[in-house]
């Protein structure tokens, strides 16, 4: 019996795309389940890999549309799986509509903020399979009349692990930090939604209140054209302890950055999931984040520390809400937590347990079952 063919389309940028982690692991799961898989990798530059499937490099959507047309016409996939933001899926679906042959289309997507606007609900209605990567987003879909299913994104908690005895100290020394440094970590793109400007201000104020140096480590895209000038902001706040690593660190180096840190701070205005929060929880860091959207479900019930929201506004991205954390209250929470780090042990344990429960086998099985359903197997 011939293997069923799956075309997987996603953002496969090596330098830090959350979609890359989702897509590679799901593609591996499909191969393990007996499918033949090809990938179209947006922003993938042709880096060498040893995965049991081919990845076609693709610089932009015009090229992706051409590759999709060729594969659908010549290779004739049985199913198309697309893991991208909704507005990007809309562009691909416009190409799908022009083709005579239309294999079932499964979308995997986030909903960053509420409500889900009707324009995007119409995009989702064109998909034969709809998977949202957060419970928050799934509920927003249902409010808009879209019967999406929640797909639990996994994480490899054997690789993403807490440091063993002496490892944290050795990493700090190797990276130029002192054993007793207080290190706060943020891993996030340098974009409006991540609210890094306020994060630097909050940490600078925390340092003043503590009366001791606080090292703020950011793993980000420092020179993003539309991002903040982060070092200039630190100077404006008279803050001298900002440390920036550029996105694209190798796994070993990035894991080391997590392991050497004391806590993880994610001040986002909205999130569709946030893989970096899962990584922080898996490596044994207490996570402090804005009480909004998908961050709420990741950190609620003691799995992290939720920072109260002060106000919201309607953003141009899908007419969705953006949530601004209350900086004064956040400062109080961070200050009291740093003074009583031992009280965070249960938060660390609950966060780690939640991450361990997220296995890629669960995610792959959900996708496999949906493919079988659409192919009437």
C-alpha positions as a printed NumPy array, in Angstrom:
array([[  0.   ,   0.   ,   0.   ],
       [  1.401,   3.414,  -0.99 ],
       [  2.183,   5.874,   1.768],
       [ -0.121,   8.846,   2.085],
       [  1.596,  12.102,   1.182],
       [  1.548,  15.177,   3.432],
       [  2.769,  18.608,   2.373],
       [  3.761,  20.685,   5.423],
       [  4.104,  24.47 ,   5.035],
       [  5.459,  26.689,   7.777],
       [  7.983,  29.319,   8.843],
       [ 11.211,  27.333,   9.239],
       [ 13.647,  30.139,  10.031],
       [ 16.475,  28.554,  12.004],
       [ 17.252,  31.723,  13.969],
       [ 14.407,  31.443,  16.41 ],
       [ 11.01 ,  30.71 ,  14.864],
       [  8.549,  29.062,  17.239],
       [  6.9  ,  27.58 ,  14.172],
       [ 10.098,  25.729,  13.368],
       [  9.907,  23.758,  16.612],
       [  6.238,  22.966,  16.071],
       [  6.596,  22.015,  12.418],
       [  9.757,  19.921,  12.611],
       [  8.413,  17.876,  15.508],
       [  5.039,  17.35 ,  13.846],
       [  6.669,  16.408,  10.54 ],
       [  8.833,  13.878,  12.386],
       [  5.711,  12.501,  14.035],
       [  3.982,  12.111,  10.675],
       [  6.96 ,  10.226,   9.247],
       [  6.934,   7.988,  12.32 ],
       [  3.232,   7.329,  11.681],
       [  3.997,   6.163,   8.14 ],
       [  3.397,   9.251,   5.993],
       [  5.64 ,  10.568,   3.251],
       [  6.326,  14.222,   4.053],
       [  7.609,  17.233,   2.123],
       [  8.01 ,  20.696,   3.665],
       [  7.916,  24.171,   2.18 ],
       [ 10.02 ,  26.249,   4.558],
       [  9.368,  29.98 ,   4.563],
       [ 12.574,  31.862,   5.534],
       [ 14.485,  28.559,   5.442],
       [ 17.89 ,  29.185,   3.863],
       [ 18.801,  25.627,   2.949],
       [ 20.77 ,  24.765,   6.103],
       [ 21.855,  21.142,   6.317],
       [ 19.617,  18.803,   8.313],
       [ 19.223,  15.086,   8.908],
       [ 15.443,  14.934,   9.039],
       [ 13.707,  12.107,   7.143],
       [ 11.881,  14.524,   4.842],
       [ 12.844,  17.195,   2.329],
       [ 12.589,  20.917,   3.055],
       [ 12.23 ,  23.29 ,   0.107],
       [ 13.751,  26.736,   0.842],
       [ 11.353,  29.598,   0.247],
       [ 12.136,  33.294,   0.629],
       [  8.593,  34.652,   0.407],
       [  4.966,  33.986,  -0.442],
       [  5.269,  34.416,  -4.191],
       [  7.822,  31.612,  -4.23 ],
       [  5.729,  29.568,  -1.777],
       [  2.687,  29.849,  -4.034],
       [  4.715,  28.584,  -6.997],
       [  6.117,  25.668,  -5.011],
       [  2.652,  24.838,  -3.699],
       [  1.281,  24.813,  -7.244],
       [  4.068,  22.556,  -8.509],
       [  3.846,  20.079,  -5.634],
       [  0.048,  19.914,  -5.762],
       [  0.138,  19.349,  -9.527],
       [  3.09 ,  16.959,  -9.801],
       [  3.632,  15.258,  -6.434],
       [ -0.114,  15.253,  -5.638],
       [ -0.122,  15.32 ,  -1.849],
       [ -3.11 ,  13.774,  -0.11 ],
       [ -3.25 ,  16.451,   2.615],
       [ -1.79 ,  19.92 ,   3.138],
       [ -0.866,  20.996,   6.686],
       [ -0.065,  24.685,   7.207],
       [  1.296,  26.07 ,  10.487],
       [  1.256,  29.869,  10.186],
       [ -0.496,  32.967,  11.506],
       [ -4.035,  33.396,  10.198],
       [ -3.256,  36.417,   8.   ],
       [ -0.48 ,  34.416,   6.303],
       [ -2.737,  31.399,   5.854],
       [ -5.198,  33.739,   4.137],
       [ -2.645,  34.47 ,   1.415],
       [ -2.006,  30.784,   0.816],
       [ -5.705,  29.959,   0.736],
       [ -6.122,  32.523,  -2.035],
       [ -3.701,  30.414,  -4.093],
       [ -5.51 ,  27.207,  -3.127],
       [ -8.781,  28.647,  -4.457],
       [ -7.289,  29.005,  -7.959],
       [ -6.291,  25.341,  -8.282],
       [ -8.417,  22.623,  -9.791],
       [ -7.039,  20.014,  -7.394],
       [ -7.691,  20.88 ,  -3.748],
       [ -6.479,  18.294,  -1.214],
       [ -7.81 ,  18.683,   2.337],
       [ -6.267,  21.675,   4.112],
       [ -5.405,  21.536,   7.828],
       [ -4.462,  24.813,   9.504],
       [ -2.458,  25.059,  12.723],
       [ -2.53 ,  28.607,  14.039],
       [ -2.504,  30.908,  17.08 ],
       [ -5.066,  33.475,  18.125],
       [ -3.007,  36.14 ,  19.884],
       [ -5.778,  38.386,  21.164],
       [ -9.503,  38.669,  21.514],
       [-11.903,  38.887,  19.868],
       [-11.351,  36.884,  16.689],
       [-12.478,  39.288,  13.965],
       [-14.979,  38.157,  11.35 ],
       [-12.491,  38.574,   8.491],
       [-10.184,  36.003,  10.07 ],
       [-13.098,  33.761,  11.038],
       [-13.962,  33.611,   7.317],
       [-10.365,  32.567,   6.572],
       [-10.587,  29.733,   9.098],
       [-13.938,  28.588,   7.69 ],
       [-12.161,  27.639,   4.438],
       [-10.047,  25.005,   6.201],
       [-11.158,  21.404,   6.439],
       [ -9.183,  20.941,   9.661],
       [ -8.645,  23.711,  12.224],
       [ -6.185,  23.41 ,  15.112],
       [ -5.586,  26.31 ,  17.497],
       [ -2.493,  26.097,  19.691],
       [ -4.053,  27.51 ,  22.876],
       [ -7.247,  26.901,  24.815],
       [ -7.762,  30.669,  24.877],
       [ -7.631,  30.877,  21.091],
       [ -9.846,  27.829,  20.657],
       [-12.519,  29.46 ,  22.813],
       [-12.265,  32.693,  20.805],
       [-12.787,  30.7  ,  17.615],
       [-15.921,  29.125,  19.034],
       [-17.268,  32.538,  20.072],
       [-16.902,  33.551,  16.409],
       [-18.735,  30.433,  15.219],
       [-15.613,  28.48 ,  14.186],
       [-15.352,  24.907,  15.483],
       [-11.592,  24.762,  15.915],
       [ -9.906,  22.08 ,  17.994],
       [ -7.294,  22.747,  20.638],
       [ -3.983,  21.06 ,  19.834],
       [ -1.565,  20.77 ,  22.753],
       [  1.885,  21.79 ,  21.566],
       [  4.64 ,  19.629,  23.001],
       [  8.134,  20.232,  24.338],
       [ 11.083,  17.865,  24.711],
       [ 11.683,  17.943,  28.461],
       [ 14.626,  15.597,  28.228],
       [ 16.499,  18.251,  26.248],
       [ 14.944,  21.267,  27.989],
       [ 15.87 ,  20.358,  31.567],
       [ 16.925,  21.968,  34.846],
       [ 20.655,  22.204,  35.583],
       [ 22.312,  19.416,  37.538],
       [ 24.479,  20.027,  40.612],
       [ 27.211,  22.56 ,  39.879],
       [ 26.102,  23.139,  36.268],
       [ 24.479,  26.509,  36.898],
       [ 27.566,  27.898,  38.616],
       [ 29.864,  26.621,  35.863],
       [ 27.667,  28.192,  33.181],
       [ 27.639,  31.552,  34.957],
       [ 31.413,  31.557,  35.201],
       [ 31.807,  30.56 ,  31.549],
       [ 29.436,  33.346,  30.443],
       [ 31.109,  36.029,  32.533],
       [ 28.598,  36.282,  35.383],
       [ 29.186,  36.045,  39.118],
       [ 27.744,  33.236,  41.213],
       [ 25.592,  35.623,  43.279],
       [ 24.343,  37.76 ,  40.368],
       [ 20.585,  38.173,  40.118],
       [ 19.802,  37.327,  36.483],
       [ 16.413,  38.034,  34.914],
       [ 15.864,  36.512,  31.46 ],
       [ 13.583,  37.418,  28.574],
       [ 13.614,  35.475,  25.288],
       [ 11.463,  37.329,  22.761],
       [ 11.494,  39.041,  19.389],
       [ 12.121,  42.785,  19.357],
       [  8.6  ,  43.762,  18.322],
       [  5.699,  45.822,  19.621],
       [  3.761,  42.884,  21.065],
       [  6.597,  41.829,  23.385],
       [  6.683,  45.242,  25.137],
       [ 10.434,  45.112,  25.787],
       [ 10.622,  48.856,  26.402],
       [  8.569,  48.597,  29.569],
       [ 10.446,  45.46 ,  30.604],
       [ 13.761,  47.32 ,  30.651],
       [ 12.2  ,  50.11 ,  32.696],
       [ 10.696,  47.659,  35.193],
       [ 13.997,  45.847,  35.688],
       [ 15.888,  49.14 ,  36.047],
       [ 13.442,  50.22 ,  38.774],
       [ 13.775,  46.82 ,  40.461],
       [ 17.543,  47.29 ,  40.603],
       [ 17.112,  50.679,  42.275],
       [ 14.661,  49.306,  44.828],
       [ 16.847,  46.308,  45.677],
       [ 19.968,  48.418,  45.939],
       [ 22.045,  45.762,  44.204],
       [ 22.942,  44.989,  40.561],
       [ 20.322,  43.148,  38.535],
       [ 21.529,  41.641,  35.269],
       [ 18.805,  41.7  ,  32.611],
       [ 19.596,  39.195,  29.88 ],
       [ 17.64 ,  39.473,  26.633],
       [ 17.771,  36.964,  23.8  ],
       [ 16.252,  38.962,  20.964],
       [ 16.833,  40.515,  17.555],
       [ 18.625,  43.648,  18.64 ],
       [ 18.825,  45.202,  15.177],
       [ 15.265,  44.472,  14.056],
       [ 14.393,  47.494,  11.83 ],
       [ 10.988,  47.975,  13.458],
       [ 12.169,  47.141,  16.98 ],
       [ 13.312,  49.269,  19.894],
       [ 16.832,  50.617,  20.226],
       [ 17.263,  48.62 ,  23.391],
       [ 20.657,  49.843,  24.533],
       [ 19.563,  53.455,  24.062],
       [ 16.521,  52.788,  26.217],
       [ 18.726,  51.318,  28.951],
       [ 20.865,  54.47 ,  28.859],
       [ 17.772,  56.666,  29.132],
       [ 16.756,  54.73 ,  32.25 ],
       [ 20.337,  54.989,  33.609],
       [ 20.508,  51.193,  33.614],
       [ 23.947,  49.66 ,  33.064],
       [ 23.326,  45.903,  33.323],
       [ 21.513,  45.03 ,  30.106],
       [ 23.046,  41.986,  28.354],
       [ 21.818,  41.098,  24.84 ],
       [ 22.34 ,  37.85 ,  22.965],
       [ 21.188,  37.754,  19.355],
       [ 18.457,  35.257,  18.409],
       [ 19.862,  32.25 ,  16.612],
       [ 21.964,  30.814,  19.441],
       [ 22.647,  27.106,  19.134],
       [ 20.571,  24.843,  21.349],
       [ 23.384,  24.196,  23.819],
       [ 24.103,  27.932,  24.211],
       [ 20.429,  28.864,  24.586],
       [ 19.847,  26.109,  27.141],
       [ 22.829,  27.436,  29.063],
       [ 21.305,  30.93 ,  29.153],
       [ 18.1  ,  29.516,  30.666],
       [ 20.013,  27.386,  33.175],
       [ 22.15 ,  30.248,  34.518],
       [ 19.154,  32.585,  35.085],
       [ 17.072,  33.14 ,  38.228],
       [ 13.696,  33.988,  36.744],
       [ 11.966,  34.469,  33.392],
       [ 10.059,  37.669,  32.592],
       [  7.636,  37.883,  29.663],
       [  5.789,  41.243,  29.533],
       [  3.861,  40.55 ,  26.308],
       [  0.722,  42.459,  25.357],
       [ -0.791,  39.264,  23.878],
       [  0.358,  35.734,  23.077],
       [ -0.943,  32.919,  20.901],
       [  1.096,  30.457,  22.977],
       [  4.792,  31.304,  23.677],
       [  7.22 ,  28.428,  23.334],
       [  9.825,  30.313,  25.385],
       [  7.588,  30.145,  28.457],
       [  7.44 ,  26.362,  28.075],
       [ 11.224,  26.246,  27.72 ],
       [ 11.635,  28.323,  30.878],
       [  9.25 ,  26.122,  32.841],
       [ 10.989,  22.993,  31.577],
       [ 14.389,  24.297,  32.705],
       [ 13.115,  25.071,  36.194],
       [ 12.669,  28.85 ,  36.038],
       [  9.782,  30.674,  37.721],
       [  7.958,  32.609,  34.998],
       [  6.498,  36.093,  35.501],
       [  4.137,  37.199,  32.73 ],
       [  1.232,  39.448,  31.825],
       [ -2.137,  38.033,  32.859],
       [ -3.58 ,  37.869,  29.36 ],
       [ -4.576,  35.606,  26.463],
       [ -2.614,  32.326,  26.242],
       [ -0.154,  33.407,  28.945],
       [ -2.959,  33.061,  31.469],
       [ -3.434,  29.347,  30.848],
       [  0.32 ,  28.694,  30.876],
       [  0.86 ,  30.452,  34.22 ],
       [ -2.457,  30.091,  36.064],
       [ -2.999,  27.751,  39.016],
       [  0.463,  28.372,  40.414],
       [  2.405,  27.37 ,  37.275],
       [  3.82 ,  30.911,  37.114],
       [  3.277,  34.404,  38.46 ],
       [  0.633,  36.461,  36.651],
       [  1.119,  40.246,  36.503],
       [ -2.102,  42.308,  36.688],
       [ -3.263,  44.228,  33.623],
       [ -3.677,  48.005,  33.898],
       [ -5.38 ,  48.812,  30.568],
       [ -6.123,  47.458,  27.082],
       [ -6.525,  48.874,  23.601],
       [ -7.644,  47.647,  20.183],
       [ -4.633,  46.88 ,  17.973],
       [ -4.421,  47.073,  14.183],
       [ -3.45 ,  43.376,  14.09 ],
       [ -6.814,  41.724,  13.545],
       [ -8.66 ,  44.32 ,  15.657],
       [ -7.54 ,  42.354,  18.716],
       [ -6.952,  43.584,  22.251],
       [ -3.514,  44.354,  23.641],
       [ -3.017,  44.055,  27.399],
       [ -0.555,  46.295,  29.242],
       [  0.65 ,  45.011,  32.594],
       [  0.552,  47.335,  35.599],
       [  4.213,  48.268,  35.982],
       [  3.931,  49.45 ,  39.598],
       [  2.227,  46.245,  40.713],
       [  4.65 ,  44.155,  38.664],
       [  7.548,  45.897,  40.361],
       [  6.094,  45.051,  43.783],
       [  5.592,  41.413,  42.793],
       [  9.12 ,  41.059,  41.406],
       [ 10.659,  42.825,  44.413],
       [  8.885,  40.625,  46.969],
       [  9.641,  37.478,  44.981],
       [ 13.349,  38.261,  44.731],
       [ 13.495,  38.882,  48.48 ],
       [ 11.801,  35.532,  49.108],
       [ 13.013,  33.264,  46.306],
       [ 12.32 ,  30.149,  48.393],
       [  8.581,  30.871,  48.071],
       [  8.836,  30.228,  44.328],
       [  9.704,  26.542,  44.724],
       [  6.1  ,  25.391,  44.254],
       [  5.792,  27.653,  41.191],
       [  8.909,  26.071,  39.71 ],
       [  7.663,  22.542,  40.467],
       [  4.183,  23.144,  39.029],
       [  5.587,  24.831,  35.934],
       [  8.021,  21.976,  35.301],
       [  5.253,  19.376,  35.8  ],
       [  3.012,  21.182,  33.296],
       [  5.827,  21.222,  30.726],
       [  6.601,  17.525,  31.247],
       [  2.96 ,  16.676,  30.526],
       [  3.264,  18.253,  27.056],
       [  4.693,  15.454,  24.928],
       [  5.008,  15.614,  21.144],
       [  3.389,  12.173,  20.895],
       [  0.1  ,  13.696,  22.041],
       [  0.344,  16.469,  19.451],
       [  1.319,  14.121,  16.615],
       [ -1.517,  11.722,  17.436],
       [ -4.05 ,  14.564,  17.251],
       [ -2.785,  15.543,  13.808],
       [ -2.625,  11.928,  12.603],
       [ -6.226,  11.322,  13.704],
       [ -7.423,  14.438,  11.868],
       [ -5.68 ,  13.374,   8.649],
       [ -7.266,   9.924,   8.855],
       [-10.665,  11.52 ,   9.458],
       [-10.358,  13.771,   6.41 ],
       [ -9.162,  10.895,   4.233],
       [-11.989,   8.675,   5.538],
       [ -9.59 ,   6.057,   6.858]])
